[in-house]
Amino acid sequence: METDACIHPYPVGTASVRRMAMEAGALGFGSIVVPGEVAGVYHGVRIIPAVIISETDLRRVIGQIRRHSNSGNLVFVDAGDNGFNRAVLAQKGLNAIRCLHQIPKKAFDHISARLAYENSIAVEIDLYPLIHEKGIFRQRVLNRYNDLMRLHSRYQFPLILSSNAFSVLDLRSPDEIRLLCSLFGMEKDDTNWALQTVSTLISPVESVMVAP
Amino acid sequence: MREKRRYLLLRIDPPTPDPDPKDLYFSVLDSVTSLYGDAEAARMMPVVISCGSGYAVVRCIRGYEEKLRIAIVTLTSVTERRIALHAVATSGTLLALRRRVSGLSPVRFETISPLHFRDREYTARRYQGQKVDLQEKGINRQELLFLTQDDLEGL
């Protein structure tokens, strides 16, 4: 099931969650992740609640991760500097790290990539700046995502894709997302996989125990 | 020798009012140039053929359809108006796309009674069954809100 990994409906955005769900369904999504919302289904689109932790104090972040980890919400943390990211990626209960296009270049390195893979923590690729920014800002974002794809090809950590839409006019279909992702070297298979990763975050695949 | 061309049919969101074709052309060209530069835009030769009834037809040189589609994905406004364009179909002939457009049912709007919400006046428009768009009345601010019929009943 293809999922838009983060949207922001009213009052933060200009569209209600029902309208966002309806439009996302018409574009081809099976589910959307909405911070601060209640789980549900509208017009055949599943609404997945999430919590975004934007703190910079590591102890507070760890406390919030522990508080929200078994609440039925997906837990996302905004990335910070290198030490912060490594500490946060070692935490159980975290589902994804986001805003990697806003952090310093070496803040997400090969050690963070390996931690993300080992703990099955997804890395969010935010499509909003690719759509809305131009010039040097968009170039920096593309550059950052190019680096991310190099790390991903080596360490195979999970990826999720978010439109971070504030309006129905910010939503893009899965086909359009595949086209956008080709700008920074993301292959179609990787994009398809990233669009479906949220399902594995909600119900992680566990290894099968064979009784003797 | 005349180069082969490709035509893209785009759905405009929100479907009304239709943007001015000239303004749309400059916006598409700006998106293409911003993403790929002047040289690639010159090779691509994007052109807006027609614009109306919630759809637009754009043209480019064959081989550049994918790049034009990507540029269109990054188009967010025409002049001051927020807009989104979604590619519906691609064809080698204009006739095929025009047949496709004529086969699509036109979007029918139903204006419903003005709404007073958050101390502001909004005109409300319903279409495609459940979709309700609210446009704020005013000269300076004209906020656009996107709701559904179910949301309206809850207000």
Interface residues (C-beta under 8 A of the other chain):
Chain A: Y10 T14 A15 S16 R18 R19 M20 M22 E23 L27 H43 L130 I131 H132 K134 G135 R138 S167 V168 L169 D170 L171 R172 S173 E176 L179 L180 S182 L183
Chain B: D13 P14 S34 L35 E66 R69 I70 V73 T74 T76 R82 I83 A84 H86 A87 Q130 K131 E143 L144 L145 F146 L147 T148 D150 D151
